[in-house]
Amino acid sequence: MADYTEKPKNWKDLPPEAMAAFMNRRSEGYLPALLGFTLLSVSKERVVARMAIEKHHLAPNDYLHAASVIALADTVCGFATIVNLPEGAGGFTTIELKTNFLGTARDGVIHCEGTPAHIGRRTMVWDARVWDEKSGRDIALFRCTQMILPKQS
């Protein structure tokens, strides 16, 4: 596989696995990499990531901390927003997020898949589902709204 540490021309047209590899390299040293998130597939229609549960993802009660789940889902939706930014956009920021927790985990691996509910010129709305790899049971349903920022002159 090619090395995607530098932004290639037409980077938004990379195949989903190559886009994931590129984004994983760009995440090194930032929160997603520090928390152990790994993007598996990144496209304009769908972003998938995984996280192996480690002690630092847990609350003192030894169950998965809600913030770990939210961080994974928000990261997935953030990468989805990046690959869908309209021409001339300067970036984006989260203006609202909501999570319904349906379960938890203590170990193993969790996955997250983000899909668009709305892609507009000024806002995007993303839905994400987080589930336990072993049982397949849902842990959380997440929704966020992103505001598209103009380029600064």
C-alpha positions in Angstrom: 0.0 0.0 0.0 1.2 3.5 -0.8 2.4 5.8 2.0 -0.3 8.5 2.6 1.5 10.7 5.1 1.5 13.5 2.5 -1.9 14.7 1.1 -2.0 13.2 -2.4 -3.8 14.9 -5.3 -7.4 14.0 -5.4 -7.2 12.6 -1.9 -10.9 12.5 -1.6 -11.1 10.0 -4.4 -8.9 7.4 -2.7 -10.5 4.0 -2.2 -12.1 3.6 1.3 -9.3 1.5 2.8 -6.6 3.8 1.4 -8.4 6.8 2.7 -8.6 5.2 6.1 -4.8 4.6 6.0 -4.2 8.2 5.0 -6.4 9.5 7.8 -4.9 7.2 10.4 -1.4 8.6 9.5 -2.7 12.1 9.8 -4.1 11.3 13.2 -0.8 10.3 14.8 -0.1 12.4 17.9 -3.8 13.6 18.1 -6.6 12.4 20.3 -7.9 9.7 18.0 -4.5 7.9 17.8 -3.8 8.5 21.5 -7.1 6.8 22.4 -6.3 3.9 20.0 -9.0 4.5 17.4 -8.3 2.9 14.0 -10.2 3.9 10.9 -11.0 0.9 8.8 -12.9 2.5 5.9 -13.5 6.1 4.9 -15.8 7.2 2.1 -18.3 10.0 1.5 -21.1 7.6 2.3 -19.7 5.7 5.3 -16.9 5.8 7.9 -16.0 2.8 10.0 -13.6 2.6 12.9 -12.6 0.3 15.8 -11.3 0.7 19.3 -9.7 -2.1 21.4 -10.9 -1.4 25.0 -8.0 -0.7 27.4 -8.0 0.3 31.0 -7.8 4.0 30.1 -11.2 3.7 28.3 -12.9 2.6 31.4 -14.6 4.5 34.3 -13.5 3.6 37.9 -16.4 1.1 38.0 -14.5 -0.9 35.3 -17.2 -0.3 32.6 -16.6 1.5 29.4 -16.6 5.3 30.1 -19.3 7.2 28.2 -16.7 9.7 27.1 -14.7 7.0 25.3 -17.8 6.0 23.3 -18.7 9.6 22.5 -15.1 10.4 21.4 -15.1 7.4 19.0 -18.5 8.4 17.5 -17.6 12.1 17.2 -14.3 11.2 15.6 -15.9 8.9 13.0 -18.4 11.7 12.2 -15.7 14.3 12.1 -13.7 12.3 9.5 -17.0 11.8 7.5 -17.4 15.6 7.5 -13.9 16.2 6.3 -14.3 14.1 3.2 -17.6 15.8 2.5 -16.6 19.4 2.9 -17.9 21.5 0.0 -15.5 23.4 -2.2 -14.3 26.6 -0.6 -15.0 25.4 3.0 -12.5 26.4 5.6 -13.3 23.6 8.1 -16.1 22.7 10.4 -17.1 22.6 14.1 -19.5 20.4 16.0 -22.5 22.5 17.1 -24.7 19.7 18.7 -24.3 16.1 19.6 -26.6 13.5 21.3 -26.0 10.0 22.4 -28.4 7.3 23.6 -26.5 4.6 25.5 -28.0 1.1 25.1 -25.3 -1.1 26.7 -21.7 -1.2 27.7 -18.6 -3.3 27.6 -15.6 -4.1 29.9 -13.1 -5.5 27.4 -12.8 -6.6 23.8 -13.3 -4.3 20.8 -16.0 -1.9 19.8 -16.8 -0.6 16.4 -18.5 2.5 15.1 -20.1 3.3 11.7 -21.1 6.8 10.7 -23.5 7.6 7.9 -25.0 10.9 6.7 -28.5 12.1 7.6 -28.0 15.4 5.8 -25.1 16.9 3.8 -25.6 20.6 3.1 -23.5 23.6 2.2 -23.7 25.1 5.7 -24.5 22.1 8.0 -24.1 18.3 8.0 -25.9 15.9 10.3 -24.3 12.5 11.0 -25.6 9.3 12.6 -23.3 6.8 14.2 -23.8 3.4 15.7 -21.4 1.9 18.2 -21.5 -1.9 18.9 -19.6 -4.6 20.7 -17.6 -6.8 18.2 -18.0 -10.0 20.2 -21.7 -9.9 20.9 -22.8 -7.6 18.1 -25.0 -5.7 20.6 -25.4 -2.0 20.3 -23.7 0.1 22.8 -24.8 3.6 21.6 -26.6 5.5 19.0 -25.1 9.0 18.3 -26.1 12.0 16.2 -24.2 15.2 15.7 -24.6 18.4 13.7 -21.6 20.0 12.1 -21.4 23.7 11.0 -19.4 24.3 7.9 -17.0 27.2 8.4 -16.0 29.6 5.5 -12.3 30.0 4.5 -10.6 32.9 6.3 -9.4 35.6 4.0 
